[in-house]
């Protein structure tokens, strides 16, 4: 189920990115949302989780960014934050929404800092805030739908997950 959820999110990122204009209110980050949703299904096996998200980060780099090890390291940082938040909070829909919002904000801030430090592109704070709130709407809806679907599937087939 972990691979199916992640690959579905991965491909939906690519498909919707082609059809949704960058200046709309719906910027998909479905792969990052899937990192939040799949964490409990690793049952506190953080080594397996980090291997998996580093592979997804590498594929994300190669497929969508034409870079190497850019999102690889960002996904590992996000994985640490997801693990910490799941350790501190119980696993339910509301905490997954909160974690998703925090992770999207952190992802956008990290991208902003990398562009600000390594590129000669003037990227304002307003553009950062705009990219954050444009990313939140669609991804929160996706998080809710994905959480409900994985919850139903895991109950039906008795797939264990950590609390």
C-alpha positions as CSV (number, residue, x, y, z in Angstrom):
1,X,0.0,0.0,0.0
2,X,2.9,2.4,0.7
3,X,4.3,2.1,-2.8
4,X,0.8,2.5,-4.4
5,X,0.0,5.6,-2.4
6,X,3.4,7.2,-3.2
7,X,3.5,6.3,-6.8
8,X,-0.1,7.5,-7.3
9,X,0.9,10.8,-5.7
10,X,4.1,11.0,-7.7
11,X,2.3,10.6,-11.0
12,X,-0.6,12.9,-10.0
13,X,2.1,15.6,-9.3
14,X,3.3,15.3,-12.8
15,X,-0.1,15.1,-14.5
16,X,-1.6,18.0,-12.6
17,X,1.5,20.2,-13.0
18,X,1.1,20.0,-16.8
19,X,-2.5,21.1,-16.7
20,X,-2.6,23.6,-13.8
21,X,-1.0,26.9,-14.5
22,X,1.6,28.1,-11.9
23,X,-0.3,31.3,-11.2
24,X,-3.5,29.5,-10.0
25,X,-4.5,28.7,-6.4
26,X,-3.8,25.0,-6.8
27,X,-0.2,24.0,-6.8
28,X,0.1,20.2,-6.2
29,X,2.7,18.8,-3.8
30,X,1.1,15.4,-3.6
31,X,4.3,13.4,-3.2
32,X,5.1,15.4,0.0
33,X,1.6,14.9,1.3
34,X,2.1,11.1,0.7
35,X,5.2,11.2,2.9
36,X,3.0,12.3,5.8
37,X,0.3,9.7,5.1
38,X,2.6,6.7,4.7
39,X,4.8,7.3,7.8
40,X,2.6,5.4,10.2
41,X,2.6,2.3,7.9
42,X,6.3,1.9,8.5
43,X,5.6,0.9,12.1
44,X,8.4,2.9,13.7
45,X,11.0,1.4,11.3
46,X,12.7,4.7,10.6
47,X,15.6,3.2,8.7
48,X,13.2,1.7,6.1
49,X,11.2,5.0,5.9
50,X,14.3,7.1,5.3
51,X,15.6,4.7,2.6
52,X,12.2,4.9,0.9
53,X,11.8,8.7,1.0
54,X,15.4,9.2,-0.1
55,X,14.7,7.0,-3.1
56,X,11.5,9.0,-3.8
57,X,13.4,12.3,-3.4
58,X,16.0,11.0,-5.9
59,X,13.2,10.0,-8.4
60,X,11.5,13.4,-7.8
61,X,14.8,15.2,-8.7
62,X,15.4,13.2,-11.8
63,X,11.8,13.3,-13.1
64,X,10.6,16.8,-12.2
65,X,13.6,19.0,-11.4
66,X,16.4,17.7,-13.7
67,X,18.8,17.8,-10.7
68,X,20.5,15.3,-8.6
69,X,20.3,15.2,-4.7
70,X,18.3,18.5,-4.5
71,X,15.0,17.1,-3.3
72,X,16.8,14.0,-2.0
73,X,18.2,16.0,1.0
74,X,15.0,18.1,1.3
75,X,12.9,14.9,1.6
76,X,15.2,13.5,4.3
77,X,14.9,16.8,6.3
78,X,11.1,16.6,5.9
79,X,11.2,13.0,6.9
80,X,12.9,13.9,10.2
81,X,10.3,16.6,10.9
82,X,7.4,14.1,10.0
83,X,8.9,11.6,12.4
84,X,9.2,14.1,15.1
85,X,5.7,15.4,14.7
86,X,4.3,11.8,14.7
87,X,6.3,11.1,17.8
88,X,4.8,14.1,19.6
89,X,1.3,13.9,18.3
90,X,-1.2,11.0,17.9
91,X,-2.0,9.8,14.4
92,X,-5.4,11.0,13.3
93,X,-6.9,13.1,10.5
94,X,-6.4,16.4,12.3
95,X,-2.7,15.9,13.2
96,X,-2.1,14.7,9.7
97,X,-3.6,17.9,8.4
98,X,-1.4,19.9,10.8
99,X,1.7,17.9,9.8
100,X,0.9,18.4,6.1
101,X,0.5,22.2,6.5
102,X,3.8,22.4,8.5
103,X,5.6,20.2,6.0
104,X,4.4,22.2,3.0
105,X,5.4,25.5,4.7
106,X,8.9,24.1,5.5
107,X,9.3,22.7,2.0
108,X,8.5,26.1,0.5
109,X,10.8,27.9,2.9
110,X,13.7,25.5,2.1
111,X,13.2,26.0,-1.6
112,X,13.1,29.8,-1.0
113,X,16.3,29.7,0.9
114,X,18.1,27.6,-1.6
115,X,17.0,29.8,-4.5
116,X,17.9,32.9,-2.4
117,X,21.4,31.6,-1.5
118,X,22.5,29.9,-4.7
119,X,20.8,31.7,-7.5
120,X,20.9,35.3,-8.6
121,X,17.1,35.4,-8.8
122,X,15.3,38.1,-6.8
123,X,12.6,36.2,-5.0
124,X,10.6,38.2,-2.6
125,X,9.0,37.3,0.7
126,X,5.6,38.0,-0.9
127,X,6.2,35.4,-3.6
128,X,7.2,32.9,-0.8
129,X,3.9,33.5,1.1
130,X,2.0,33.4,-2.2
131,X,3.5,30.0,-3.1
132,X,2.7,28.7,0.4
133,X,-1.0,29.6,0.5
134,X,-1.4,28.5,-3.2
135,X,0.1,25.1,-2.2
136,X,-2.1,24.6,0.8
137,X,-5.6,24.5,-0.7
138,X,-5.3,21.5,-3.0
139,X,-2.9,19.6,-0.8
140,X,-5.1,19.8,2.2
141,X,-8.0,18.4,0.2
142,X,-5.7,15.6,-1.1
143,X,-4.5,14.9,2.4
144,X,-8.1,14.4,3.6
145,X,-9.1,12.1,0.7
146,X,-5.9,10.1,0.9
147,X,-6.1,9.7,4.7
148,X,-9.7,8.4,4.5
149,X,-8.9,6.0,1.6
150,X,-5.8,4.6,3.4
151,X,-7.7,4.3,6.6
152,X,-10.6,2.3,4.9
153,X,-8.1,0.1,3.1
154,X,-5.9,-0.6,6.1
155,X,-9.0,-1.5,8.2
156,X,-10.4,-3.8,5.5
157,X,-7.2,-5.7,4.9
158,X,-5.9,-5.4,8.5
159,X,-2.7,-3.5,7.7
160,X,-1.0,-2.5,10.9
161,X,0.2,1.0,11.5
162,X,1.7,2.8,14.5
163,X,-0.6,5.0,16.6
